Amino acid sequence: MATVELLFSALPEHVRTARLVAAAVARRAGVDEAVLDEVRLAVGEACTRAVGLHAGHGVTTPVRVVLIEDEKKFSIEVGDDAPHLSAADAAAGEASGAPEEGEDDMGLAVISGLVDDVEVTADESGGLIRMSWPTIPAPVLP
């Protein structure tokens, strides 16, 4: 199992770099060429979301992107350190007219539309989006 970890300042201009690195590592891992655009777009959405959450909450720690190459799949984890609302707090925020999670939901909907295997976890200490794609086994040479 090979792992690449990328940490970047929560600035929008670094999202493009994360997308390029993710696509390069995915290609090397054996992700089908036809899926690489989806990988780029999903990573871009997840990183943009993390950057926005960091900026909105004044978080100064870097955004984390972990690229994991397993035998049969390629996974990407995008983590943020922004506090996320509990369901009760989110309902109270909606009642007060706070737009906090609305933009968040749109990015997650885009990611869910691009990636079949996605998992989102979040609590008061941060969030993590895990995405994975199958890899094509390398041909066996005689």
C-alpha positions as CSV (number, residue, x, y, z in Angstrom):
1,M,0.0,0.0,0.0
2,A,1.4,3.4,-1.1
3,T,0.3,6.6,0.6
4,V,0.9,10.2,-0.4
5,E,0.0,13.0,2.0
6,L,-0.5,16.6,0.9
7,L,-1.0,19.5,3.3
8,F,-1.8,22.9,2.0
9,S,-2.8,26.3,3.4
10,A,-6.5,26.8,3.2
11,L,-6.3,29.1,0.2
12,P,-8.4,28.7,-3.0
13,E,-5.3,28.8,-5.3
14,H,-4.0,25.6,-3.7
15,V,-7.0,23.6,-4.7
16,R,-5.8,23.3,-8.3
17,T,-2.5,21.8,-7.1
18,A,-4.4,19.2,-5.0
19,R,-6.5,18.3,-8.1
20,L,-3.4,17.8,-10.2
21,V,-1.5,15.7,-7.6
22,A,-4.6,13.5,-7.0
23,A,-5.1,12.9,-10.8
24,A,-1.4,12.0,-11.2
25,V,-1.4,9.6,-8.3
26,A,-4.7,8.1,-9.4
27,R,-3.3,7.5,-12.9
28,R,-0.2,5.8,-11.4
29,A,-2.4,3.7,-9.1
30,G,-4.3,2.3,-12.1
31,V,-7.5,4.2,-12.0
32,D,-9.3,4.0,-15.4
33,E,-8.4,7.0,-17.6
34,A,-12.1,7.5,-18.2
35,V,-12.6,8.2,-14.5
36,L,-9.7,10.6,-14.0
37,D,-11.9,13.7,-14.7
38,E,-14.3,12.6,-12.0
39,V,-11.4,12.2,-9.6
40,R,-10.2,15.7,-10.4
41,L,-13.7,17.2,-10.0
42,A,-14.4,15.3,-6.7
43,V,-11.1,16.3,-5.2
44,G,-11.6,19.9,-6.3
45,E,-15.1,20.0,-4.7
46,A,-13.9,18.4,-1.4
47,C,-10.8,20.7,-1.2
48,T,-12.9,23.8,-2.0
49,R,-15.4,22.8,0.7
50,A,-12.5,22.4,3.2
51,V,-11.0,25.7,2.3
52,G,-14.3,27.4,2.7
53,L,-14.9,25.8,6.1
54,H,-11.5,26.8,7.3
55,A,-12.0,30.4,6.1
56,G,-15.5,30.6,7.5
57,H,-14.4,29.5,10.9
58,G,-11.0,31.2,11.1
59,V,-9.1,27.9,11.2
60,T,-5.4,28.3,10.3
61,T,-4.3,24.7,10.2
62,P,-3.7,23.2,6.7
63,V,-6.2,21.2,4.7
64,R,-5.1,17.5,4.5
65,V,-5.3,15.3,1.5
66,V,-4.3,11.7,1.8
67,L,-4.0,9.5,-1.4
68,I,-4.0,5.8,-0.7
69,E,-3.1,3.2,-3.3
70,D,-4.4,-0.3,-2.3
71,E,-4.3,-3.5,-4.4
72,K,-7.8,-3.1,-5.7
73,K,-8.8,0.5,-5.1
74,F,-7.5,4.0,-4.9
75,S,-8.8,6.2,-2.0
76,I,-8.6,9.9,-1.3
77,E,-9.3,11.4,2.1
78,V,-9.8,15.2,2.4
79,G,-9.8,16.5,6.0
80,D,-10.6,19.8,7.6
81,D,-10.3,21.1,11.1
82,A,-13.4,23.3,11.1
83,P,-16.1,22.6,13.7
84,H,-19.2,21.1,12.2
85,L,-22.7,21.5,13.6
86,S,-24.5,18.7,15.2
87,A,-28.0,18.0,13.8
88,A,-29.6,19.9,16.7
89,D,-27.3,22.9,16.2
90,A,-27.9,22.8,12.5
91,A,-31.7,22.9,13.0
92,A,-31.3,25.8,15.4
93,G,-29.1,27.6,12.9
94,E,-31.7,27.2,10.1
95,A,-34.4,28.6,12.5
96,S,-32.2,31.7,13.0
97,G,-31.6,32.0,9.2
98,A,-27.8,31.1,9.4
99,P,-26.7,29.9,6.0
100,E,-23.8,27.9,7.4
101,E,-24.5,24.4,6.1
102,G,-26.4,25.2,2.8
103,E,-23.3,25.7,0.7
104,D,-21.8,22.7,2.4
105,D,-24.7,20.5,1.2
106,M,-24.3,21.6,-2.4
107,G,-20.6,20.5,-2.5
108,L,-21.4,17.2,-0.9
109,A,-24.2,16.6,-3.4
110,V,-21.8,17.2,-6.3
111,I,-19.2,14.8,-4.8
112,S,-21.9,12.1,-4.2
113,G,-22.9,12.5,-7.9
114,L,-19.3,11.9,-9.0
115,V,-18.2,9.2,-6.7
116,D,-20.0,5.9,-6.1
117,D,-18.0,5.1,-2.9
118,V,-18.0,8.1,-0.6
119,E,-18.2,8.5,3.1
120,V,-18.5,11.8,5.0
121,T,-17.9,12.1,8.7
122,A,-17.8,15.3,10.8
123,D,-17.9,16.5,14.4
124,E,-16.9,19.5,16.4
125,S,-13.2,18.9,15.8
126,G,-13.3,18.6,12.0
127,G,-14.6,16.6,9.0
128,L,-13.3,14.0,6.6
129,I,-14.5,13.0,3.2
130,R,-13.3,9.5,2.0
131,M,-13.7,8.6,-1.6
132,S,-12.5,5.6,-3.5
133,W,-12.4,4.2,-7.0
134,P,-11.5,0.7,-8.3
135,T,-8.2,0.2,-10.0
136,I,-7.4,-1.8,-13.1
137,P,-4.9,-4.5,-12.3
138,A,-1.6,-4.2,-14.2
139,P,-1.2,-6.8,-17.0
140,V,0.9,-9.8,-16.1
141,L,3.9,-10.0,-18.4
142,P,5.1,-13.5,-19.5
